[in-house]
């Protein structure tokens, strides 16, 4: 049985009066504290802060989509050619041993000059 249908008119009037009193006290509290306080009846059980949507770049969405397609392909034991976000997969840049040796030598020379 629905609780609203079992209430009498007098009980509904009393409930409305109590709700009005709560709203009035909430507005008085807001005036005392120097700001608008949320109405207790409206905020009961709800979060008052509204969270906006997160912004995501198209490249990020494309990477996420590619990763999800790869996961589905792996789960289905299929091999699917998946495009990456920016014109094919970028290789990780590596340094040649000669370049690394030049940088290390230059750093050793800087330290020797500073210590001298």
N, CA, C and O atoms as CSV, one atom per row, in Angstrom:
chain,resi,resn,atom,element,x,y,z
A,1,UNK,N,N,0.838,-1.182,0.000
A,1,UNK,CA,C,0.000,0.000,0.000
A,1,UNK,C,C,0.882,1.243,0.000
A,1,UNK,O,O,1.845,1.320,0.762
A,2,UNK,N,N,0.569,2.185,-0.822
A,2,UNK,CA,C,1.330,3.421,-0.939
A,2,UNK,C,C,1.059,4.296,0.278
A,2,UNK,O,O,-0.090,4.440,0.697
A,3,UNK,N,N,2.108,4.878,0.846
A,3,UNK,CA,C,1.943,5.673,2.062
A,3,UNK,C,C,1.223,6.980,1.786
A,3,UNK,O,O,0.550,7.500,2.676
A,4,UNK,N,N,1.341,7.528,0.586
A,4,UNK,CA,C,0.656,8.784,0.284
A,4,UNK,C,C,-0.858,8.605,0.220
A,4,UNK,O,O,-1.598,9.509,0.606
A,5,UNK,N,N,-1.320,7.484,-0.248
A,5,UNK,CA,C,-2.763,7.278,-0.356
A,5,UNK,C,C,-3.387,7.019,1.001
A,5,UNK,O,O,-4.585,7.236,1.184
A,6,UNK,N,N,-2.579,6.552,1.968
A,6,UNK,CA,C,-3.125,6.257,3.281
A,6,UNK,C,C,-3.127,7.479,4.192
A,6,UNK,O,O,-3.698,7.421,5.281
A,7,UNK,N,N,-2.502,8.589,3.778
A,7,UNK,CA,C,-2.473,9.795,4.596
A,7,UNK,C,C,-3.778,10.561,4.473
A,7,UNK,O,O,-4.408,10.592,3.416
A,8,UNK,N,N,-4.161,11.171,5.569
A,8,UNK,CA,C,-5.373,11.989,5.545
A,8,UNK,C,C,-5.021,13.401,5.105
A,8,UNK,O,O,-3.849,13.766,5.018
A,9,UNK,N,N,-6.035,14.176,4.833
A,9,UNK,CA,C,-5.821,15.563,4.407
A,9,UNK,C,C,-5.174,16.373,5.523
A,9,UNK,O,O,-4.343,17.241,5.258
A,10,UNK,N,N,-5.549,16.095,6.765
A,10,UNK,CA,C,-4.971,16.823,7.894
A,10,UNK,C,C,-3.486,16.516,8.019
A,10,UNK,O,O,-2.684,17.409,8.294
A,11,UNK,N,N,-3.114,15.242,7.816
A,11,UNK,CA,C,-1.711,14.864,7.912
A,11,UNK,C,C,-0.896,15.514,6.795
A,11,UNK,O,O,0.242,15.927,7.016
A,12,UNK,N,N,-1.476,15.606,5.595
A,12,UNK,CA,C,-0.780,16.260,4.480
A,12,UNK,C,C,-0.577,17.752,4.749
A,12,UNK,O,O,0.477,18.305,4.437
A,13,UNK,N,N,-1.591,18.400,5.329
A,13,UNK,CA,C,-1.459,19.823,5.665
A,13,UNK,C,C,-0.373,20.035,6.708
A,13,UNK,O,O,0.413,20.978,6.621
A,14,UNK,N,N,-0.340,19.132,7.710
A,14,UNK,CA,C,0.675,19.237,8.751
A,14,UNK,C,C,2.079,19.030,8.169
A,14,UNK,O,O,3.019,19.732,8.541
A,15,UNK,N,N,2.213,18.063,7.256
A,15,UNK,CA,C,3.502,17.811,6.627
A,15,UNK,C,C,3.944,19.016,5.800
A,15,UNK,O,O,5.121,19.377,5.812
A,16,UNK,N,N,3.015,19.637,5.086
A,16,UNK,CA,C,3.331,20.825,4.289
A,16,UNK,C,C,3.762,21.976,5.181
A,16,UNK,O,O,4.679,22.719,4.830
A,17,UNK,N,N,3.112,22.136,6.332
A,17,UNK,CA,C,3.466,23.205,7.260
A,17,UNK,C,C,4.863,22.977,7.825
A,17,UNK,O,O,5.640,23.921,7.964
A,18,UNK,N,N,5.185,21.727,8.150
A,18,UNK,CA,C,6.513,21.415,8.676
A,18,UNK,C,C,7.574,21.685,7.622
A,18,UNK,O,O,8.638,22.221,7.932
A,19,UNK,N,N,7.287,21.314,6.364
A,19,UNK,CA,C,8.238,21.546,5.279
A,19,UNK,C,C,8.464,23.042,5.086
A,19,UNK,O,O,9.599,23.469,4.875
A,20,UNK,N,N,7.405,23.840,5.154
A,20,UNK,CA,C,7.552,25.287,5.020
A,20,UNK,C,C,8.406,25.857,6.148
A,20,UNK,O,O,9.220,26.754,5.932
A,21,UNK,N,N,8.211,25.325,7.357
A,21,UNK,CA,C,8.977,25.798,8.510
A,21,UNK,C,C,10.458,25.451,8.328
A,21,UNK,O,O,11.331,26.262,8.637
A,22,UNK,N,N,10.733,24.261,7.833
A,22,UNK,CA,C,12.125,23.847,7.589
A,22,UNK,C,C,12.764,24.760,6.547
A,22,UNK,O,O,13.906,25.188,6.716
A,23,UNK,N,N,12.040,25.059,5.474
A,23,UNK,CA,C,12.570,25.944,4.431
A,23,UNK,C,C,12.850,27.339,4.985
A,23,UNK,O,O,13.868,27.952,4.661
A,24,UNK,N,N,11.934,27.836,5.825
A,24,UNK,CA,C,12.102,29.163,6.406
A,24,UNK,C,C,13.327,29.194,7.328
A,24,UNK,O,O,14.106,30.146,7.296
A,25,UNK,N,N,13.493,28.165,8.137
A,25,UNK,CA,C,14.654,28.097,9.026
A,25,UNK,C,C,15.956,27.988,8.222
A,25,UNK,O,O,16.977,28.556,8.609
A,26,UNK,N,N,15.915,27.265,7.119
A,26,UNK,CA,C,17.091,27.160,6.267
A,26,UNK,C,C,17.488,28.502,5.681
A,26,UNK,O,O,18.676,28.818,5.603
A,27,UNK,N,N,16.505,29.300,5.266
A,27,UNK,CA,C,16.816,30.616,4.709
A,27,UNK,C,C,17.328,31.554,5.797
A,27,UNK,O,O,18.207,32.376,5.537
A,28,UNK,N,N,16.790,31.443,7.016
A,28,UNK,CA,C,17.289,32.254,8.125
A,28,UNK,C,C,18.732,31.885,8.451
A,28,UNK,O,O,19.556,32.759,8.718
A,29,UNK,N,N,19.032,30.603,8.429
A,29,UNK,CA,C,20.402,30.152,8.680
A,29,UNK,C,C,21.341,30.699,7.622
A,29,UNK,O,O,22.462,31.103,7.932
A,30,UNK,N,N,20.892,30.715,6.378
A,30,UNK,CA,C,21.709,31.270,5.300
A,30,UNK,C,C,21.992,32.741,5.501
A,30,UNK,O,O,23.101,33.198,5.223
A,31,UNK,N,N,21.013,33.495,5.978
A,31,UNK,CA,C,21.212,34.923,6.232
A,31,UNK,C,C,22.201,35.135,7.369
A,31,UNK,O,O,23.027,36.048,7.324
A,32,UNK,N,N,22.113,34.285,8.392
A,32,UNK,CA,C,23.020,34.425,9.527
A,32,UNK,C,C,24.448,34.117,9.113
A,32,UNK,O,O,25.378,34.824,9.502
A,33,UNK,N,N,24.624,33.062,8.323
A,33,UNK,CA,C,25.967,32.656,7.914
A,33,UNK,C,C,26.510,33.495,6.775
A,33,UNK,O,O,27.682,33.369,6.420
A,34,UNK,N,N,25.682,34.348,6.197
A,34,UNK,CA,C,26.152,35.255,5.167
A,34,UNK,C,C,26.148,34.673,3.775
A,34,UNK,O,O,26.855,35.183,2.907
A,35,UNK,N,N,25.409,33.663,3.533
A,35,UNK,CA,C,25.334,33.079,2.203
A,35,UNK,C,C,24.061,32.289,2.053
A,35,UNK,O,O,23.281,32.145,2.995
A,36,UNK,N,N,23.861,31.783,0.867
A,36,UNK,CA,C,22.688,30.962,0.633
A,36,UNK,C,C,23.003,29.541,1.054
A,36,UNK,O,O,23.943,28.930,0.546
A,37,UNK,N,N,22.228,29.020,1.968
A,37,UNK,CA,C,22.411,27.618,2.326
A,37,UNK,C,C,21.391,26.806,1.541
A,37,UNK,O,O,20.276,27.277,1.313
A,38,UNK,N,N,21.747,25.609,1.128
A,38,UNK,CA,C,20.798,24.805,0.375
A,38,UNK,C,C,19.617,24.414,1.248
A,38,UNK,O,O,19.757,24.202,2.452
A,39,UNK,N,N,18.465,24.323,0.626
A,39,UNK,CA,C,17.283,23.935,1.374
A,39,UNK,C,C,17.424,22.479,1.802
A,39,UNK,O,O,17.766,21.621,0.988
A,40,UNK,N,N,17.162,22.198,3.074
A,40,UNK,CA,C,17.338,20.823,3.544
A,40,UNK,C,C,16.469,19.822,2.800
A,40,UNK,O,O,16.890,18.688,2.567
A,41,UNK,N,N,15.265,20.227,2.426
A,41,UNK,CA,C,14.384,19.284,1.743
A,41,UNK,C,C,14.890,18.973,0.342
A,41,UNK,O,O,14.726,17.852,-0.140
A,42,UNK,N,N,15.506,19.958,-0.319
A,42,UNK,CA,C,16.006,19.742,-1.670
A,42,UNK,C,C,17.343,19.011,-1.655
A,42,UNK,O,O,17.656,18.256,-2.576
A,43,UNK,N,N,18.130,19.238,-0.605
A,43,UNK,CA,C,19.472,18.665,-0.578
A,43,UNK,C,C,19.547,17.351,0.191
A,43,UNK,O,O,20.625,16.769,0.309
A,44,UNK,N,N,18.458,16.890,0.698
A,44,UNK,CA,C,18.489,15.671,1.509
A,44,UNK,C,C,18.880,14.476,0.651
A,44,UNK,O,O,18.182,14.111,-0.294
A,45,UNK,N,N,20.011,13.876,1.003
A,45,UNK,CA,C,20.448,12.672,0.322
A,45,UNK,C,C,21.101,12.905,-1.028
A,45,UNK,O,O,21.444,11.946,-1.719
A,46,UNK,N,N,21.279,14.161,-1.417
A,46,UNK,CA,C,21.889,14.463,-2.709
A,46,UNK,C,C,23.144,15.284,-2.499
A,46,UNK,O,O,23.265,16.016,-1.517
A,47,UNK,N,N,24.071,15.159,-3.426
A,47,UNK,CA,C,25.243,16.020,-3.410
A,47,UNK,C,C,24.859,17.337,-4.049
A,47,UNK,O,O,24.172,17.356,-5.071
A,48,UNK,N,N,25.295,18.437,-3.459
A,48,UNK,CA,C,24.891,19.735,-3.990
A,48,UNK,C,C,25.809,20.225,-5.092
A,48,UNK,O,O,25.375,21.008,-5.937
A,49,UNK,N,N,27.075,19.790,-5.115
A,49,UNK,CA,C,28.000,20.247,-6.150
A,49,UNK,C,C,27.719,19.565,-7.470
A,49,UNK,O,O,27.480,18.358,-7.522
A,50,UNK,N,N,27.749,20.348,-8.542
A,50,UNK,CA,C,27.506,19.785,-9.858
A,50,UNK,C,C,28.842,19.610,-10.555
A,50,UNK,O,O,29.635,20.549,-10.640
A,51,UNK,N,N,29.087,18.424,-11.047
A,51,UNK,CA,C,30.357,18.135,-11.695
A,51,UNK,C,C,30.166,18.208,-13.203
A,51,UNK,O,O,29.254,17.597,-13.760
A,52,UNK,N,N,31.037,18.963,-13.848
A,52,UNK,CA,C,30.959,19.094,-15.290
A,52,UNK,C,C,31.601,17.913,-15.994
A,52,UNK,O,O,32.215,17.055,-15.361
A,53,UNK,N,N,31.453,17.881,-17.292
A,53,UNK,CA,C,32.054,16.807,-18.082
A,53,UNK,C,C,33.542,17.047,-18.219
A,53,UNK,O,O,34.003,18.185,-18.299
A,54,UNK,N,N,34.285,15.950,-18.245
A,54,UNK,CA,C,35.727,16.069,-18.428
A,54,UNK,C,C,36.014,16.339,-19.897
A,54,UNK,O,O,35.360,15.795,-20.787
A,55,UNK,N,N,36.993,17.180,-20.128
A,55,UNK,CA,C,37.381,17.479,-21.503
A,55,UNK,C,C,38.499,16.526,-21.901
A,55,UNK,O,O,39.433,16.287,-21.136
A,56,UNK,N,N,38.390,15.994,-23.095
A,56,UNK,CA,C,39.388,15.052,-23.580
A,56,UNK,C,C,39.671,15.378,-25.041
A,56,UNK,O,O,38.760,15.664,-25.818
A,57,UNK,N,N,40.947,15.330,-25.398
A,57,UNK,CA,C,41.310,15.655,-26.770
A,57,UNK,C,C,40.895,14.521,-27.709
A,57,UNK,O,O,40.661,13.390,-27.280
A,58,UNK,N,N,40.811,14.848,-28.983
A,58,UNK,CA,C,40.447,13.849,-29.983
A,58,UNK,C,C,41.514,12.762,-30.054
A,58,UNK,O,O,41.201,11.591,-30.265
A,59,UNK,N,N,42.772,13.154,-29.876
A,59,UNK,CA,C,43.856,12.172,-29.915
A,59,UNK,C,C,43.727,11.190,-28.758
A,59,UNK,O,O,43.953,9.992,-28.930
A,60,UNK,N,N,43.367,11.690,-27.585
A,60,UNK,CA,C,43.186,10.805,-26.429
A,60,UNK,C,C,42.041,9.825,-26.663
A,60,UNK,O,O,42.152,8.637,-26.362
A,61,UNK,N,N,40.932,10.349,-27.208
A,61,UNK,CA,C,39.795,9.465,-27.503
A,61,UNK,C,C,40.179,8.406,-28.514
A,61,UNK,O,O,39.782,7.247,-28.392
A,62,UNK,N,N,40.966,8.811,-29.530
A,62,UNK,CA,C,41.386,7.854,-30.560
A,62,UNK,C,C,42.298,6.790,-29.969
A,62,UNK,O,O,42.180,5.614,-30.312
A,63,UNK,N,N,43.215,7.193,-29.078
A,63,UNK,CA,C,44.088,6.211,-28.424
A,63,UNK,C,C,43.282,5.240,-27.579
A,63,UNK,O,O,43.537,4.035,-27.584
A,64,UNK,N,N,42.302,5.775,-26.850
A,64,UNK,CA,C,41.463,4.902,-26.020
A,64,UNK,C,C,40.671,3.937,-26.883
A,64,UNK,O,O,40.536,2.762,-26.543
A,65,UNK,N,N,40.144,4.430,-28.007
A,65,UNK,CA,C,39.373,3.566,-28.903
A,65,UNK,C,C,40.257,2.482,-29.499
A,65,UNK,O,O,39.844,1.327,-29.610
A,66,UNK,N,N,41.479,2.855,-29.882
A,66,UNK,CA,C,42.400,1.876,-30.450
A,66,UNK,C,C,42.768,0.815,-29.420
A,66,UNK,O,O,42.848,-0.370,-29.743
A,67,UNK,N,N,42.990,1.242,-28.185
A,67,UNK,CA,C,43.339,0.287,-27.133
A,67,UNK,C,C,42.175,-0.657,-26.853
A,67,UNK,O,O,42.370,-1.853,-26.634
A,68,UNK,N,N,40.957,-0.103,-26.864
A,68,UNK,CA,C,39.784,-0.956,-26.614
A,68,UNK,C,C,39.583,-1.956,-27.750
A,68,UNK,O,O,39.241,-3.113,-27.504
A,69,UNK,N,N,39.793,-1.520,-28.992
A,69,UNK,CA,C,39.678,-2.441,-30.127
A,69,UNK,C,C,40.710,-3.554,-30.020
A,69,UNK,O,O,40.430,-4.713,-30.326
A,70,UNK,N,N,41.909,-3.183,-29.581
A,70,UNK,CA,C,42.957,-4.194,-29.430
A,70,UNK,C,C,42.593,-5.190,-28.333
A,70,UNK,O,O,42.839,-6.389,-28.468
A,71,UNK,N,N,42.000,-4.683,-27.236
A,71,UNK,CA,C,41.593,-5.593,-26.158
A,71,UNK,C,C,40.521,-6.556,-26.628
A,71,UNK,O,O,40.564,-7.746,-26.317
A,72,UNK,N,N,39.543,-6.029,-27.391
A,72,UNK,CA,C,38.474,-6.903,-27.906
A,72,UNK,C,C,39.043,-7.930,-28.876
A,72,UNK,O,O,38.650,-9.096,-28.856
A,73,UNK,N,N,39.969,-7.493,-29.724
A,73,UNK,CA,C,40.573,-8.423,-30.680
A,73,UNK,C,C,41.332,-9.519,-29.940
A,73,UNK,O,O,41.280,-10.688,-30.325
A,74,UNK,N,N,42.029,-9.140,-28.888
A,74,UNK,CA,C,42.780,-10.129,-28.108
A,74,UNK,C,C,41.808,-11.090,-27.420
A,74,UNK,O,O,42.058,-12.294,-27.359
A,75,UNK,N,N,40.708,-10.557,-26.907
A,75,UNK,CA,C,39.728,-11.400,-26.225
A,75,UNK,C,C,39.059,-12.366,-27.200
A,75,UNK,O,O,38.700,-13.483,-26.829
A,76,UNK,N,N,38.897,-11.934,-28.430
A,76,UNK,CA,C,38.251,-12.787,-29.438
A,76,UNK,C,C,39.260,-13.600,-30.245
A,76,UNK,O,O,38.895,-14.293,-31.194
A,77,UNK,N,N,40.538,-13.508,-29.858
A,77,UNK,CA,C,41.621,-14.208,-30.555
A,77,UNK,C,C,41.675,-13.857,-32.034
A,77,UNK,O,O,41.855,-14.722,-32.892
A,78,UNK,N,N,41.519,-12.593,-32.304
A,78,UNK,CA,C,41.598,-12.117,-33.678
A,78,UNK,C,C,42.751,-11.141,-33.760
A,78,UNK,O,O,43.141,-10.528,-32.767
A,79,UNK,N,N,43.285,-11.008,-34.949
A,79,UNK,CA,C,44.287,-9.977,-35.167
A,79,UNK,C,C,43.644,-8.896,-36.005
A,79,UNK,O,O,43.229,-9.134,-37.139
A,80,UNK,N,N,43.567,-7.713,-35.442
A,80,UNK,CA,C,42.931,-6.587,-36.110
A,80,UNK,C,C,43.957,-5.479,-36.244
A,80,UNK,O,O,44.624,-5.114,-35.276
A,81,UNK,N,N,44.075,-4.950,-37.442
A,81,UNK,CA,C,44.965,-3.804,-37.644
A,81,UNK,C,C,44.270,-2.592,-37.050
A,81,UNK,O,O,43.192,-2.204,-37.499
A,82,UNK,N,N,44.880,-2.001,-36.053
A,82,UNK,CA,C,44.265,-0.890,-35.350
A,82,UNK,C,C,45.068,0.363,-35.625
A,82,UNK,O,O,46.285,0.380,-35.444
A,83,UNK,N,N,44.383,1.422,-36.068
A,83,UNK,CA,C,45.049,2.693,-36.305
A,83,UNK,C,C,45.358,3.350,-34.967
A,83,UNK,O,O,44.612,3.192,-34.001
A,84,UNK,N,N,46.448,4.076,-34.919
A,84,UNK,CA,C,46.751,4.836,-33.720
A,84,UNK,C,C,46.257,6.256,-33.911
A,84,UNK,O,O,45.735,6.607,-34.970
A,85,UNK,N,N,46.424,7.062,-32.891
A,85,UNK,CA,C,45.826,8.388,-32.897
A,85,UNK,C,C,46.456,9.320,-33.924
A,85,UNK,O,O,45.751,10.132,-34.524
A,86,UNK,N,N,47.762,9.223,-34.140
A,86,UNK,CA,C,48.416,10.206,-35.001
A,86,UNK,C,C,49.151,9.497,-36.131
A,86,UNK,O,O,50.299,9.086,-35.956
A,87,UNK,N,N,48.520,9.350,-37.266
A,87,UNK,CA,C,49.134,8.838,-38.496
A,87,UNK,C,C,50.074,7.646,-38.270
A,87,UNK,O,O,51.254,7.715,-38.613
A,88,UNK,N,N,49.584,6.620,-37.728
A,88,UNK,CA,C,50.400,5.424,-37.527
A,88,UNK,C,C,51.144,5.464,-36.206
A,88,UNK,O,O,51.187,6.488,-35.525
A,89,UNK,N,N,51.720,4.345,-35.867
A,89,UNK,CA,C,52.408,4.236,-34.591
A,89,UNK,C,C,53.732,4.991,-34.629
A,89,UNK,O,O,54.493,4.871,-35.589
A,90,UNK,N,N,53.997,5.748,-33.611
A,90,UNK,CA,C,55.276,6.447,-33.507
A,90,UNK,C,C,56.249,5.521,-32.809
A,90,UNK,O,O,55.923,4.915,-31.788
A,91,UNK,N,N,57.458,5.414,-33.368
A,91,UNK,CA,C,58.484,4.616,-32.736
A,91,UNK,C,C,59.110,5.436,-31.617
A,91,UNK,O,O,59.207,6.660,-31.702
A,92,UNK,N,N,59.528,4.749,-30.582
A,92,UNK,CA,C,60.214,5.433,-29.500
A,92,UNK,C,C,61.604,5.811,-29.985
A,92,UNK,O,O,62.318,4.986,-30.556
A,93,UNK,N,N,61.979,7.047,-29.758
A,93,UNK,CA,C,63.276,7.512,-30.237
A,93,UNK,C,C,64.372,6.981,-29.338
A,93,UNK,O,O,64.269,7.042,-28.113
A,94,UNK,N,N,65.416,6.462,-29.948
A,94,UNK,CA,C,66.546,5.939,-29.191
A,94,UNK,C,C,67.798,6.717,-29.559
A,94,UNK,O,O,67.862,7.368,-30.602
A,95,UNK,N,N,68.780,6.640,-28.695
A,95,UNK,CA,C,70.027,7.361,-28.910
A,95,UNK,C,C,71.106,6.368,-29.315
A,95,UNK,O,O,71.187,5.265,-28.775
A,96,UNK,N,N,71.919,6.767,-30.258
A,96,UNK,CA,C,73.003,5.887,-30.690
A,96,UNK,C,C,74.081,5.830,-29.604
A,96,UNK,O,O,74.215,6.768,-28.818
A,97,UNK,N,N,74.839,4.751,-29.556
A,97,UNK,CA,C,75.926,4.668,-28.565
A,97,UNK,C,C,76.953,5.783,-28.729
A,97,UNK,O,O,77.517,6.264,-27.746
A,98,UNK,N,N,77.195,6.195,-29.981
A,98,UNK,CA,C,78.156,7.273,-30.212
A,98,UNK,C,C,77.645,8.585,-29.624
A,98,UNK,O,O,78.400,9.324,-28.991
A,99,UNK,N,N,76.367,8.869,-29.834
A,99,UNK,CA,C,75.773,10.092,-29.292
A,99,UNK,C,C,75.806,10.095,-27.771
A,99,UNK,O,O,76.100,11.116,-27.150
A,100,UNK,N,N,75.505,8.953,-27.181
A,100,UNK,CA,C,75.542,8.820,-25.722
A,100,UNK,C,C,76.963,9.051,-25.200
A,100,UNK,O,O,77.152,9.702,-24.172
A,101,UNK,N,N,77.960,8.517,-25.911
A,101,UNK,CA,C,79.360,8.697,-25.505
A,101,UNK,C,C,79.770,10.154,-25.594
A,101,UNK,O,O,80.487,10.645,-24.723
A,102,UNK,N,N,79.323,10.868,-26.645
A,102,UNK,CA,C,79.654,12.296,-26.776
A,102,UNK,C,C,79.064,13.104,-25.621
A,102,UNK,O,O,79.725,13.977,-25.058
A,103,UNK,N,N,77.818,12.801,-25.277
A,103,UNK,CA,C,77.163,13.529,-24.185
A,103,UNK,C,C,77.882,13.253,-22.867
A,103,UNK,O,O,78.119,14.175,-22.087
A,104,UNK,N,N,78.234,11.980,-22.610
A,104,UNK,CA,C,78.942,11.634,-21.373
A,104,UNK,C,C,80.301,12.319,-21.304
A,104,UNK,O,O,80.701,12.792,-20.240
A,105,UNK,N,N,81.024,12.378,-22.441
A,105,UNK,CA,C,82.332,13.034,-22.465
A,105,UNK,C,C,82.192,14.526,-22.185
A,105,UNK,O,O,82.991,15.101,-21.445
A,106,UNK,N,N,81.187,15.146,-22.771
A,106,UNK,CA,C,80.968,16.576,-22.545
A,106,UNK,C,C,80.633,16.838,-21.077
A,106,UNK,O,O,81.088,17.826,-20.501
A,107,UNK,N,N,79.849,15.967,-20.484
A,107,UNK,CA,C,79.503,16.139,-19.069
A,107,UNK,C,C,80.730,15.978,-18.179
A,107,UNK,O,O,80.916,16.735,-17.226
A,108,UNK,N,N,81.572,14.980,-18.494
A,108,UNK,CA,C,82.800,14.801,-17.722
A,108,UNK,C,C,83.698,16.040,-17.839
A,108,UNK,O,O,84.327,16.449,-16.862
A,109,UNK,N,N,83.755,16.632,-19.035
A,109,UNK,CA,C,84.569,17.832,-19.242
A,109,UNK,C,C,84.004,18.998,-18.426
A,109,UNK,O,O,84.770,19.769,-17.848
A,110,UNK,N,N,82.695,19.135,-18.372
A,110,UNK,CA,C,82.083,20.214,-17.578
A,110,UNK,C,C,82.411,20.047,-16.095
A,110,UNK,O,O,82.740,21.023,-15.421
A,111,UNK,N,N,82.323,18.822,-15.586
A,111,UNK,CA,C,82.620,18.578,-14.175
A,111,UNK,C,C,84.112,18.832,-13.889
A,111,UNK,O,O,84.462,19.405,-12.857
A,112,UNK,N,N,84.976,18.404,-14.805
A,112,UNK,CA,C,86.416,18.628,-14.602
A,112,UNK,C,C,86.727,20.111,-14.571
A,112,UNK,O,O,87.537,20.552,-13.755
A,113,UNK,N,N,86.095,20.897,-15.451
A,113,UNK,CA,C,86.300,22.332,-15.484
A,113,UNK,C,C,85.802,22.976,-14.193
A,113,UNK,O,O,86.434,23.895,-13.672
A,114,UNK,N,N,84.660,22.491,-13.670
A,114,UNK,CA,C,84.096,23.070,-12.456
A,114,UNK,C,C,84.973,22.739,-11.245
A,114,UNK,O,O,85.144,23.582,-10.364
A,115,UNK,N,N,85.532,21.524,-11.187
A,115,UNK,CA,C,86.369,21.111,-10.060
A,115,UNK,C,C,87.737,21.780,-10.087
A,115,UNK,O,O,88.366,21.930,-9.039
A,116,UNK,N,N,88.213,22.186,-11.263
A,116,UNK,CA,C,89.553,22.772,-11.389
A,116,UNK,C,C,89.604,24.193,-10.866
A,116,UNK,O,O,90.660,24.826,-10.900
